[in-house]
Amino acid sequence: MTPAVPLALLGLVDAAFSGFRAYAGRDARIRKRRATARAALRGLATGAGLLLAPVLVAALLLLTAADRSATYDALTAGGTGYLVPLAVYATAVLLSLAAYLVLPFRASTLAVVIGLGPLTLLRPVVIATACAGALLNGGGRPALLLGAIAGAAVLAVEPVVHRRWYSEVLRP
């Protein structure tokens, strides 16, 4: 099975969270579900656009390869190596998010402080680890290139959304 589908889903979910993070703290209203949902959708749309870059690079690599079957196998192995660190990270994020949603107020605050906060800061390290996993799992340079482009795309979502929609200073 190709790891492209789970990787794309992880990238799109991460993009939605990035849109939310770009908006978070911008609005002092108590009820802001609509604005939060809009921010997540902006992140999702931006992420979908940016994630077209690795898709196009993968297609270009496959179309220009001398041995398409070997290149496909290498990209599949690299994608699997890329997916493993991301799956571990996503599991940790989901556990922290579940603790935030289920636990009482003080414990959920602690879940954010010791879970979601540091995990957000570790995103670039996780992407670098995933790139190393793509290379070490047999993907070679093509998988490393593809992983680096995908990682850059995912990490760019939050700054792009922030700059496009949330960079102005709100005044009361």
C-alpha positions in Angstrom: 0.0 0.0 0.0 1.2 3.5 -0.8 1.7 5.9 2.1 0.6 8.8 0.0 -3.0 8.8 1.3 -2.2 8.8 5.1 0.5 11.4 4.5 -1.9 13.6 2.6 -4.5 13.3 5.3 -2.0 14.1 8.0 -0.8 17.1 6.0 -4.4 18.4 5.6 -5.3 17.9 9.2 -2.1 19.7 10.2 -2.9 22.5 7.8 -6.3 23.0 9.5 -4.7 23.1 12.9 -2.2 25.6 11.5 -5.0 27.8 10.4 -6.5 27.7 13.9 -3.1 28.5 15.4 -2.7 31.5 13.1 -6.0 32.8 14.4 -5.7 31.8 18.1 -5.5 34.7 20.5 -6.7 37.3 18.0 -10.2 37.6 19.3 -11.3 38.2 22.9 -14.9 37.1 22.3 -16.1 34.1 24.3 -18.2 32.6 21.5 -16.0 32.4 18.4 -16.8 29.0 16.9 -17.6 30.5 13.5 -14.3 32.5 13.4 -12.3 29.4 14.6 -13.9 27.2 11.9 -13.2 29.9 9.3 -9.5 30.0 10.4 -9.3 26.2 10.2 -10.8 26.2 6.7 -8.4 28.9 5.6 -5.6 26.7 6.9 -7.0 23.7 5.1 -7.4 25.5 1.8 -3.9 27.0 2.1 -2.4 23.6 3.0 -4.2 21.9 0.1 -2.7 24.4 -2.3 0.8 24.2 -0.8 0.7 20.4 -0.7 0.3 20.4 -4.5 4.0 21.1 -4.7 5.2 17.6 -3.5 2.5 16.0 -5.6 3.8 17.7 -8.7 7.4 16.9 -7.8 6.5 13.2 -7.3 4.7 13.2 -10.6 7.7 14.8 -12.3 10.1 12.4 -10.6 8.0 9.4 -11.9 7.6 10.8 -15.4 11.3 11.5 -15.9 12.6 8.4 -14.2 14.5 5.9 -16.4 13.0 3.0 -14.3 9.6 4.2 -13.1 9.0 1.0 -11.1 12.2 1.4 -9.1 11.5 5.1 -8.5 8.0 4.3 -7.4 9.3 1.6 -5.0 11.9 4.0 -3.7 9.3 6.8 -3.1 7.0 4.3 -1.4 9.8 3.1 0.9 10.7 6.7 1.6 7.1 7.6 2.2 6.8 4.8 4.8 9.9 6.0 6.5 8.5 9.5 6.5 5.2 8.4 7.9 6.5 6.6 10.9 7.8 9.6 12.9 4.7 11.6 11.8 2.4 8.9 13.1 4.1 8.8 16.5 3.9 12.6 16.7 0.2 12.6 15.6 -0.6 10.1 18.3 1.0 12.2 20.9 -0.9 15.3 19.7 -4.2 13.3 19.7 -3.6 12.1 23.2 -2.9 15.6 24.4 -5.9 17.0 22.6 -8.1 14.2 24.1 -6.8 15.1 27.5 -7.6 18.8 26.9 -11.2 18.0 25.8 -12.0 15.3 28.4 -10.3 16.4 31.6 -11.5 19.0 34.1 -10.4 22.6 33.5 -7.1 22.6 35.5 -6.0 19.3 34.2 -6.9 20.3 30.6 -4.9 23.5 31.0 -2.0 21.3 32.1 -2.5 19.1 29.1 -2.1 22.2 26.8 1.0 23.5 28.7 2.9 20.2 28.9 1.5 18.6 25.8 0.1 20.7 22.9 2.4 23.6 23.5 5.8 21.8 23.3 4.5 19.5 20.6 3.7 22.5 18.4 7.2 23.7 18.9 8.6 20.3 18.0 7.0 20.3 14.5 10.2 21.3 12.6 12.2 18.6 14.5 9.6 16.0 13.6 9.7 17.0 10.0 13.5 16.8 9.9 13.2 13.3 11.6 10.6 12.3 9.0 13.0 13.4 6.2 15.8 11.3 7.8 13.3 8.4 8.0 12.5 8.8 4.3 16.2 8.6 3.4 17.1 5.8 5.8 14.2 3.6 4.9 15.5 3.2 1.4 13.9 6.2 -0.4 17.2 7.8 -1.4 17.6 11.3 -2.6 14.2 11.4 -4.4 12.3 10.6 -1.3 14.4 13.1 0.7 13.7 15.8 -1.8 10.0 15.0 -1.8 9.9 14.9 2.0 11.7 18.2 2.3 9.3 19.9 -0.1 6.3 18.4 1.7 7.7 19.4 5.1 8.4 23.0 3.9 4.8 23.1 2.6 3.3 22.0 5.8 5.5 24.3 7.9 4.6 27.3 5.7 0.8 27.0 6.2 0.6 28.9 9.5 2.8 31.8 8.4 1.0 32.2 5.1 -2.4 32.1 6.8 -1.3 34.6 9.5 0.2 37.0 6.9 -2.7 36.8 4.6 -5.6 37.1 7.1 -4.4 37.9 10.6 -1.3 40.1 10.4 -3.1 43.4 11.2 -3.3 44.5 14.8 -6.8 44.4 16.2 -7.9 47.5 18.1 -10.8 47.6 20.6 
